[in-house]
Structures are given as C-alpha cells and as structure tokens.
Amino acid sequence: MSFRGKPSKACERCRFLRTVDEPRYLPIALDVQARKLFFDHYILAGQINGLGAWDFLKPYHQSSKAPVHLQLTIDAASLAYLSHQMGSEKARLLALERYTAALGLMGKVLESPEIFQKMTTLFSSLLLDLFEKLSTTQNLSDKAWTSHLRGALAIAESCENRTMTSRTIMRAFTRLNTNLLISSLAAGVPLPNSFFRLREYLEASFSDEVTEDPKWHLSEIMARYVTLQNDFRVEKGARKSSLQEAREMDCILKTFSKRDAAIKRGFESQPSRMVYGNMYYAYPDRYSTHTWNVVGISRILVINFLNRNSSSEMERLELVLKGNEIASEIFASVPQYVDCMGAVKSIGQIELLEPAVPSQNSCTSHTSSHKLACYTLIFPLYVAGSVRGSDPRLWKWAIEKLRYIGSHFGIRNAEVVAQILEERSEKDPWRIYALLGSYAFGA
C-alpha cells in the first residue's frame, strides 16, 4: 500500500519484519576453515596414487571421531598451516592457544599407560612437531628441533598395535622415520639408536612396500649423510678424513641418481624463458620429482663443501662444472609444473589447471596439488642457484623462476627466497628450509 508514491507505515512495518525473518549466513569459524584447508592439503592434495604421507589421519576428518588430545593437535597444526599460508595473525594466536592446551593434555595422556600406547597418541606427537615446523622460521641448533619426534619414537616403541601390520601403522611410522631424519639433518644433531630400530621394524614388517620405494633407500643414504653433516658445514680447514668421506658420499649419491633414468622422460624444447637450456624432464608424479631433487640438493651441498676446502685450482674447476651440471638437472624438473602453457599442457598434465584453460595463452587458477608441487620446487631452486662459483646464469634463472612461482601461483615464500638468493644473505641452506616450513610442505 502506498500514498502518493510513498510506502505506508503499515507496509514499512511488513518490510522490516520480513528483513528480520530472512535467514542470515554466519561466517565460517576460523578453526573450521583451517581444518578443511589442512585436510585438503595433507590428505587429499598430498595423495599420490591414492596414498598420502598423512593419510592415517583421514578417519579423523570429523573431530567427533578423535580423542580430545588429537582434536587439539589437529586444530593447532591446521591453524598454523592457515596462518603460514595466509599470513593471518588471528590464526597464529589461535593455533598457539590450541598448541598450549594440547601440550597440557598430552602431559596427562603420557602418564596413562593405557592411552600412552594408543596410535592416536603417536599421531598427536607428529602433529605437535608439524605445528613447530610450521610456526618456527629459524633452524634450531639443539634437540628442541626434534623433541616431539623423539617423544613419538618412545610412543612407537611401546604402541599396543606394534605387532599389527596395518597400512595405517606403516604410514605413521614411515612419516616418523622421514621427519626425524630430516629434522636431525637440518638441526645438526645425531640420530638416536631408536631411529635405526624403527627402520629395522619397518623393513621386517612391511618389506614389500618400503623396500620398493626409492625414497626408502635414499633415506638410508641420508642417515649416513647426517653423521657427516657437521663436518660439511665447516667453511675451511676440514679434516682430511671428512674430505674423503664427502667424496665417498658424492659417489654414492651419483650412483643412486642414475636410477631416475628409468622413470623420467626427456623433452627437447625451443628457446623459452620457462626452460633452462633446451631440455626438460617429466617425472611420473610430484613424489618422484621431489625424490630425485633431494639427491641433487644433497650432492650440491657436498660439492660446495669440497669446493670451500679444496687447495687445488683444477679440482675447484671440476667441482664447479659438476655443480653446474647437477643444478641444470634440477632446473630441468621445473617446467613440468610451472610452464602452464607449455610443458604442463604438452605432457598431458592439463588436469593441474583449475578451471579449464580458457585460452591458449593464459590460465586462471591452479589445483591445490599443483600449488603444492610448485612449493616443493622452492628449496631445490634455491640450492641449485647457490652452487659455489657457478655460472651466473644459473643464479639468475633460479631467482627468475622463484619470482615467477611467487607471482603466478600466489606463493609468497617463493618471493622471499628469491630476494634472499639475490642478496646472497644466507650461508646456511637449512635456515631457508626451516623458513619454508621444513617437511611441512614436502612431497
């Protein structure tokens, strides 16, 4: 009803009542958003051939199915991941709150023999460690960097299901093995004896699965690498025995690296800013790419150590050439994931793009799995661009691709690392690794 074109008072009252009665949509709680993002990244996007490094957490996607201590640790890790990705201060503070609450509850859990021996307690310890890796931007030089993992090892050795041979146990124990190895390497601390006992248990109980995985054999080599790493960090004046061990390690890694010839495909390329030289490689999946890049990273770090401590100009030249070659191999793994309009399309990985490519010359967004693959290229690019005495073109190409990953895929840490590499402001590569979240974003 209106009077001279204006709504009557009765009509205004009706309109007000309708407005009040209309459903209102509340914003999704931050912890709910974080949990969804966390499970999308670690459980779904993290899967290769139906399996993921954290898929033992899949049954606990609904918090009601998890004991309280596991709920709190999932929330702490999820919120830390959200904070890391989005730069959210609110998420960081809430993550710290959940982490503190989880620590208090875990203290009581560990006093209960019945709960202590459950696999969910082991899962909680792994998640507490993941929170630390996501939240700590500086590499720690003592056992604090591995404290939660050492606690998880103690739980693993007394788990009530230790005699079972389920895939859940295998995945959780393998995750523990990998995380402790990498943490010890990055922090410069020796591996405990219980680490080697865990490996023996996995090989005895899951021989077929673990021994067929190249990454398992690589971890055996890297366990030896951990014992040598403190020597590798010496700038000059290393012992002769350390130099000999470094040369032996390089030979071992070189021999192991030849295995990738059976799984990678080489493609020749026309001159392109997205390809270093005229060749790039296609690996079966992100998991394989990461494995062989780890081999290259390890070799470069050994070569840099030998170069710093070499007294022969001829040997230094040979080491530089070798480092350049390995860096080029790492660069060859990059176009498969970052060259959306070239390599990604040409080798049949169009499913990485989301939504479908609208034209021949552009793409709009990318799947979580695609972004994860690009994130795992940041550290290899940094190390490859840091070859001591290398061809300046390697350094420039690494910086350029890091900046591209940052701008095109929206990964801000790639920009941060590009600046560090450009300024050559960091000598310890493991500090960069910690800055990137350590294995929190590994393949």
C-alpha positions as CSV (number, residue, x, y, z in Angstrom):
1,M,0.0,0.0,0.0
2,S,1.3,3.4,-0.9
3,F,0.2,7.0,-0.6
4,R,1.3,9.5,-3.3
5,G,4.2,7.1,-4.3
6,K,5.5,6.6,-0.8
7,P,5.1,3.3,1.2
8,S,2.6,3.5,4.0
9,K,3.7,2.9,7.6
10,A,2.0,-0.5,7.6
11,C,4.0,-1.5,4.5
12,E,7.2,-0.3,6.1
13,R,6.5,-2.5,9.2
14,C,5.9,-5.5,7.0
15,R,9.1,-4.9,5.1
16,F,11.0,-4.6,8.5
17,L,9.5,-7.9,9.7
18,R,10.5,-9.7,6.5
19,T,14.0,-8.4,6.8
20,V,14.3,-9.7,10.3
21,D,12.9,-13.1,9.4
22,E,15.2,-13.7,6.4
23,P,18.0,-16.3,7.1
24,R,21.4,-14.8,7.9
25,Y,24.6,-16.6,6.9
26,L,27.2,-16.6,9.6
27,P,30.9,-16.6,8.6
28,I,32.6,-20.0,8.9
29,A,34.6,-20.2,12.1
30,L,38.4,-19.9,11.6
31,D,39.2,-23.3,13.0
32,V,36.7,-24.9,10.7
33,Q,38.2,-23.2,7.7
34,A,41.7,-24.2,8.9
35,R,40.7,-27.9,9.3
36,K,39.2,-28.0,5.8
37,L,42.3,-26.4,4.3
38,F,44.6,-28.7,6.3
39,F,42.8,-31.9,5.2
40,D,42.6,-30.7,1.6
41,H,46.3,-30.1,1.5
42,Y,47.7,-33.0,3.6
43,I,45.2,-35.8,2.9
44,L,43.7,-35.1,-0.5
45,A,46.2,-32.9,-2.4
46,G,49.0,-34.8,-0.8
47,Q,48.0,-38.2,-2.2
48,I,50.0,-39.9,-4.9
49,N,48.4,-43.0,-6.5
50,G,45.7,-42.9,-3.7
51,L,48.2,-42.7,-0.9
52,G,49.4,-39.7,1.1
53,A,52.1,-39.2,3.8
54,W,49.5,-38.2,6.3
55,D,46.5,-40.3,5.2
56,F,46.5,-42.1,8.5
57,L,44.6,-39.0,9.8
58,K,41.8,-39.5,7.3
59,P,39.4,-41.2,9.8
60,Y,39.6,-38.1,12.0
61,H,38.3,-35.6,9.5
62,Q,35.3,-35.3,11.7
63,S,36.6,-34.1,15.1
64,S,34.0,-36.1,17.0
65,K,35.8,-39.3,16.0
66,A,39.1,-38.2,17.6
67,P,40.0,-38.1,21.3
68,V,40.3,-34.6,22.7
69,H,44.2,-34.5,22.6
70,L,44.1,-35.5,18.9
71,Q,41.4,-32.9,18.2
72,L,43.5,-30.2,19.8
73,T,46.7,-31.1,17.9
74,I,44.8,-31.3,14.6
75,D,43.4,-27.8,15.3
76,A,46.8,-26.5,16.3
77,A,48.5,-27.8,13.1
78,S,45.6,-26.7,10.9
79,L,45.5,-23.2,12.2
80,A,49.3,-22.9,12.0
81,Y,49.1,-24.0,8.3
82,L,46.4,-21.4,7.7
83,S,48.5,-18.7,9.3
84,H,51.6,-19.8,7.3
85,Q,49.6,-19.7,4.0
86,M,47.5,-16.6,4.6
87,G,49.7,-14.6,7.0
88,S,46.8,-14.5,9.5
89,E,47.8,-13.2,12.9
90,K,44.5,-14.3,14.4
91,A,45.1,-17.8,13.1
92,R,48.6,-17.8,14.6
93,L,47.4,-16.8,18.0
94,L,44.6,-19.3,18.0
95,A,47.0,-22.0,16.8
96,L,49.3,-21.2,19.7
97,E,46.4,-21.4,22.1
98,R,45.4,-24.9,20.9
99,Y,49.0,-26.0,20.9
100,T,49.4,-24.9,24.5
101,A,46.2,-26.7,25.5
102,A,47.3,-29.8,23.7
103,L,50.7,-29.8,25.5
104,G,48.9,-29.6,28.8
105,L,46.6,-32.5,27.9
106,M,49.4,-34.6,26.4
107,G,51.3,-34.4,29.7
108,K,48.4,-36.2,31.4
109,V,48.0,-38.6,28.4
110,L,51.6,-39.7,28.7
111,E,51.1,-40.5,32.4
112,S,48.4,-43.0,31.5
113,P,49.8,-46.4,30.3
114,E,46.5,-47.2,28.5
115,I,46.3,-44.1,26.5
116,F,50.1,-43.7,26.0
117,Q,50.2,-46.9,24.0
118,K,47.5,-45.9,21.5
119,M,48.3,-44.9,18.0
120,T,46.3,-41.7,18.4
121,T,48.9,-40.5,20.9
122,L,51.6,-41.1,18.3
123,F,49.6,-39.1,15.8
124,S,49.3,-36.2,18.3
125,S,53.1,-36.1,18.7
126,L,53.6,-36.0,15.0
127,L,51.1,-33.1,14.7
128,L,52.8,-31.2,17.6
129,D,56.0,-31.5,15.6
130,L,54.3,-30.3,12.5
131,F,53.0,-27.3,14.4
132,E,56.6,-26.5,15.4
133,K,57.8,-26.7,11.8
134,L,55.0,-24.5,10.5
135,S,55.5,-21.9,13.3
136,T,59.3,-21.8,13.6
137,T,61.1,-19.7,11.0
138,Q,64.6,-20.3,12.3
139,N,66.5,-23.5,12.3
140,L,67.2,-24.7,15.9
141,S,70.7,-25.9,16.7
142,D,69.8,-28.3,19.6
143,K,67.5,-31.2,20.4
144,A,64.5,-28.8,20.7
145,W,64.0,-29.1,16.9
146,T,63.4,-32.9,17.3
147,S,61.9,-33.1,20.8
148,H,58.3,-34.1,19.7
149,L,59.7,-36.6,17.3
150,R,61.8,-38.2,20.0
151,G,58.7,-38.4,22.1
152,A,56.9,-40.0,19.2
153,L,59.7,-42.6,18.9
154,A,59.2,-43.6,22.5
155,I,55.5,-44.0,21.9
156,A,56.1,-46.0,18.7
157,E,58.3,-48.5,20.6
158,S,55.5,-49.2,23.1
159,C,52.4,-49.0,20.9
160,E,49.9,-51.7,21.7
161,N,49.4,-52.3,18.0
162,R,53.1,-52.7,17.3
163,T,52.6,-56.3,16.3
164,M,49.9,-55.5,13.8
165,T,50.8,-55.0,10.1
166,S,48.2,-52.4,9.1
167,R,48.8,-49.8,6.4
168,T,47.9,-47.1,9.0
169,I,50.8,-48.1,11.2
170,M,53.2,-48.3,8.2
171,R,52.3,-44.8,7.0
172,A,52.6,-43.3,10.5
173,F,55.9,-45.0,11.3
174,T,57.3,-44.1,7.8
175,R,56.3,-40.5,8.4
176,L,58.0,-40.6,11.8
177,N,61.2,-42.0,10.2
178,T,61.3,-39.4,7.5
179,N,60.5,-36.4,9.8
180,L,63.2,-37.4,12.3
181,L,65.8,-37.9,9.6
182,I,65.2,-34.5,8.1
183,S,64.9,-32.7,11.4
184,S,68.2,-34.2,12.6
185,L,69.8,-33.2,9.3
186,A,68.5,-29.6,9.5
187,A,69.3,-29.1,13.2
188,G,72.7,-30.7,13.1
189,V,72.0,-33.4,15.7
190,P,72.8,-37.1,15.6
191,L,70.1,-39.7,15.0
192,P,69.1,-41.7,18.1
193,N,69.5,-45.5,18.1
194,S,65.8,-45.9,18.3
195,F,65.6,-44.4,14.8
196,F,67.5,-47.4,13.4
197,R,65.4,-49.8,15.4
198,L,62.3,-48.3,13.8
199,R,63.7,-48.8,10.4
200,E,64.5,-52.4,11.2
201,Y,60.9,-52.9,12.3
202,L,59.5,-51.4,9.1
203,E,61.7,-53.5,6.9
204,A,60.8,-56.7,8.8
205,S,57.1,-56.0,8.9
206,F,56.5,-54.2,5.6
207,S,59.3,-55.4,3.5
208,D,57.5,-55.4,0.1
209,E,56.1,-51.8,0.5
210,V,59.1,-50.0,1.9
211,T,61.9,-51.7,0.1
212,E,60.3,-51.0,-3.3
213,D,60.3,-47.3,-2.6
214,P,63.4,-45.4,-3.9
215,K,62.8,-42.8,-1.2
216,W,63.3,-45.5,1.5
217,H,66.7,-46.4,0.0
218,L,67.6,-42.7,-0.3
219,S,66.7,-42.2,3.4
220,E,69.3,-44.9,4.2
221,I,72.0,-42.9,2.4
222,M,70.8,-39.7,4.1
223,A,71.1,-41.3,7.5
224,R,74.8,-41.7,6.8
225,Y,74.8,-38.1,5.5
226,V,73.5,-36.9,8.9
227,T,76.6,-38.3,10.6
228,L,78.8,-36.2,8.3
229,Q,76.8,-33.0,8.0
230,N,78.5,-31.1,10.9
231,D,81.8,-31.6,9.0
232,F,80.1,-30.4,5.8
233,R,79.2,-27.1,7.4
234,V,82.9,-26.3,8.1
235,E,83.9,-23.3,5.9
236,K,87.6,-24.1,5.6
237,G,90.2,-26.3,7.1
238,A,88.2,-29.5,7.2
239,R,89.9,-32.7,8.3
240,K,91.3,-35.0,5.5
241,S,89.0,-37.8,6.7
242,S,86.0,-35.5,6.3
243,L,87.0,-34.6,2.8
244,Q,87.4,-38.3,1.9
245,E,84.0,-39.1,3.4
246,A,82.5,-36.3,1.4
247,R,84.0,-37.7,-1.8
248,E,82.6,-41.1,-1.0
249,M,79.2,-39.7,-0.3
250,D,79.2,-37.9,-3.6
251,C,80.0,-41.2,-5.4
252,I,77.2,-42.9,-3.5
253,L,74.7,-40.2,-4.4
254,K,75.8,-40.1,-8.0
255,T,75.3,-43.9,-8.4
256,F,71.9,-43.7,-6.8
257,S,70.9,-40.8,-9.0
258,K,71.3,-43.0,-12.1
259,R,68.1,-44.8,-11.1
260,D,66.0,-42.0,-12.2
261,A,66.8,-42.6,-15.9
262,A,64.3,-45.4,-15.9
263,I,61.3,-43.2,-14.8
264,K,61.9,-39.8,-16.3
265,R,61.2,-38.7,-19.8
266,G,63.3,-36.0,-21.5
267,F,61.8,-33.4,-23.9
268,E,63.7,-31.1,-26.2
269,S,62.4,-27.5,-26.1
270,Q,62.5,-24.5,-28.3
271,P,64.2,-21.5,-26.7
272,S,62.0,-20.4,-23.8
273,R,62.2,-18.4,-20.6
274,M,60.5,-21.3,-18.8
275,V,63.2,-23.8,-19.8
276,Y,66.8,-23.7,-18.8
277,G,68.8,-24.7,-21.9
278,N,66.9,-26.8,-24.4
279,M,65.8,-29.8,-22.3
280,Y,63.3,-30.5,-19.5
281,Y,62.2,-33.7,-17.7
282,A,58.8,-35.2,-16.9
283,Y,58.6,-37.4,-13.9
284,P,55.6,-39.7,-13.2
285,D,54.5,-37.5,-10.2
286,R,55.4,-34.9,-7.7
287,Y,56.7,-37.6,-5.3
288,S,59.3,-38.8,-7.9
289,T,60.3,-35.3,-8.8
290,H,61.0,-34.5,-5.1
291,T,62.9,-37.7,-4.5
292,W,65.4,-37.0,-7.3
293,N,65.7,-33.3,-6.5
294,V,66.7,-34.3,-2.9
295,V,69.5,-36.3,-4.4
296,G,70.6,-33.3,-6.4
297,I,70.4,-31.0,-3.4
298,S,72.5,-33.3,-1.3
299,R,75.2,-33.6,-4.0
300,I,75.4,-29.8,-4.4
301,L,75.8,-29.3,-0.6
302,V,78.6,-31.9,-0.6
303,I,80.2,-30.3,-3.7
304,N,80.1,-26.9,-2.1
305,F,81.8,-28.3,1.0
306,L,84.6,-29.8,-1.1
307,N,84.9,-26.6,-3.1
308,R,85.4,-24.5,0.0
309,N,88.1,-26.8,1.3
310,S,89.9,-27.5,-1.9
311,S,93.5,-26.4,-2.3
312,S,93.7,-27.3,-6.0
313,E,92.5,-24.9,-8.6
314,M,92.0,-27.8,-11.0
315,E,89.8,-29.6,-8.5
316,R,87.8,-26.5,-7.8
317,L,87.1,-26.1,-11.5
318,E,86.0,-29.7,-11.8
319,L,83.7,-29.3,-8.8
320,V,82.1,-26.1,-10.2
321,L,81.4,-27.8,-13.5
322,K,79.9,-30.8,-11.7
323,G,77.8,-28.4,-9.6
324,N,76.6,-26.6,-12.7
325,E,75.6,-29.9,-14.3
326,I,73.6,-31.0,-11.2
327,A,71.9,-27.6,-10.9
328,S,70.9,-27.9,-14.6
329,E,69.3,-31.3,-13.8
330,I,67.3,-29.8,-11.0
331,F,66.2,-26.9,-13.3
332,A,65.0,-29.5,-15.9
333,S,62.4,-30.7,-13.4
334,V,60.8,-27.2,-13.1
335,P,58.9,-26.7,-16.4
336,Q,56.8,-29.8,-15.8
337,Y,55.0,-27.8,-13.1
338,V,55.5,-24.1,-13.7
339,D,55.2,-23.8,-17.5
340,C,51.4,-24.0,-17.6
341,M,51.0,-23.1,-21.3
342,G,54.0,-25.2,-22.4
343,A,55.3,-28.3,-20.6
344,V,52.2,-28.7,-18.4
345,K,50.0,-29.0,-21.4
346,S,52.4,-30.8,-23.7
347,I,53.0,-33.7,-21.4
348,G,49.3,-34.2,-20.5
349,Q,49.0,-32.6,-17.1
350,I,46.2,-30.2,-18.0
351,E,44.2,-31.5,-15.0
352,L,46.6,-29.5,-12.8
353,L,44.9,-26.3,-14.1
354,E,41.7,-25.2,-12.5
355,P,39.3,-24.3,-14.0
356,A,39.9,-25.4,-17.6
357,V,42.3,-23.2,-19.5
358,P,40.1,-20.5,-21.1
359,S,42.5,-19.7,-23.9
360,Q,45.7,-20.8,-25.5
361,N,47.8,-18.2,-23.8
362,S,46.6,-17.9,-20.2
363,C,45.4,-19.9,-17.2
364,T,43.3,-18.6,-14.3
365,S,44.0,-20.7,-11.3
366,H,45.5,-24.0,-10.2
367,T,44.6,-27.0,-8.1
368,S,45.9,-27.5,-4.6
369,S,48.1,-30.4,-5.8
370,H,49.6,-28.2,-8.5
371,K,50.5,-25.4,-6.0
372,L,52.0,-28.0,-3.6
373,A,54.2,-29.3,-6.5
374,C,55.4,-25.8,-7.1
375,Y,56.0,-25.1,-3.5
376,T,58.3,-28.1,-3.2
377,L,60.4,-26.7,-6.0
378,I,61.4,-23.6,-4.0
379,F,64.2,-25.2,-1.9
380,P,65.7,-27.1,-4.9
381,L,65.7,-23.9,-6.9
382,Y,67.4,-22.0,-4.0
383,V,70.2,-24.7,-3.6
384,A,70.7,-25.0,-7.4
385,G,71.1,-21.3,-7.6
386,S,73.7,-21.3,-4.8
387,V,76.3,-23.6,-6.4
388,R,79.6,-22.2,-5.2
389,G,81.4,-20.4,-8.1
390,S,78.7,-21.4,-10.6
391,D,77.8,-19.9,-13.9
392,P,75.9,-16.6,-13.1
393,R,73.1,-17.7,-15.5
394,L,72.1,-20.5,-13.0
395,W,71.8,-17.9,-10.2
396,K,69.7,-15.5,-12.4
397,W,67.4,-18.3,-13.7
398,A,66.7,-19.6,-10.2
399,I,65.8,-16.1,-9.0
400,E,63.6,-15.5,-12.0
401,K,61.7,-18.8,-11.6
402,L,61.3,-18.2,-7.8
403,R,59.8,-14.8,-8.6
404,Y,57.5,-16.4,-11.2
405,I,56.3,-19.0,-8.8
406,G,55.6,-16.3,-6.3
407,S,53.6,-14.1,-8.7
408,H,51.9,-16.6,-10.9
409,F,50.9,-19.2,-8.3
410,G,50.5,-16.7,-5.4
411,I,53.2,-18.4,-3.2
412,R,54.7,-15.5,-1.2
413,N,57.5,-17.5,0.3
414,A,58.9,-18.0,-3.2
415,E,59.4,-14.2,-3.5
416,V,61.0,-14.1,0.0
417,V,63.5,-16.8,-1.0
418,A,64.2,-15.1,-4.3
419,Q,65.2,-12.0,-2.5
420,I,67.5,-13.9,-0.1
421,L,69.2,-15.7,-3.1
422,E,69.6,-12.4,-5.0
423,E,71.2,-10.7,-2.0
424,R,73.2,-13.9,-1.1
425,S,72.3,-13.0,2.5
426,E,72.2,-16.5,4.0
427,K,75.0,-19.1,4.1
428,D,73.2,-21.9,5.8
429,P,70.6,-23.5,3.4
430,W,68.9,-25.3,6.2
431,R,67.7,-21.9,7.6
432,I,65.9,-21.4,4.3
433,Y,64.5,-24.9,4.6
434,A,63.2,-24.0,8.1
435,L,61.7,-20.8,6.7
436,L,59.8,-22.7,4.2
437,G,58.2,-24.9,6.9
438,S,60.7,-27.8,6.6
439,Y,58.9,-31.0,5.5
440,A,55.6,-29.5,6.4
441,F,55.4,-28.9,2.6
442,G,57.4,-31.8,1.4
443,A,56.1,-34.2,-1.2
